[in-house]
Amino acid sequence: MSRRDDRWAGRVAQGRRRAPPLRGRPEAGP
């Protein structure tokens, strides 16, 4: 859970801070 949470939170934070997800699902993105 630690690794998944860290990676997911990092990607979501960057995507939300930089720009909204194109697909609408940050966790589904590459």
DAMO-V768985 format. One record per pair of residues at least 6 apart in sequence whose C-alpha atoms are under 7 Angstrom apart, sorted by the first residue. I is the first residue (numbers start at 1). J is the second residue. D is the distance in Angstrom with one decimal. If there is no record, write none. Layout:
BEGIN
[[I J D] [I J D]]
END
This chain:
BEGIN
[[8 27 6.8] [12 26 5.9] [15 21 6.4]]
END
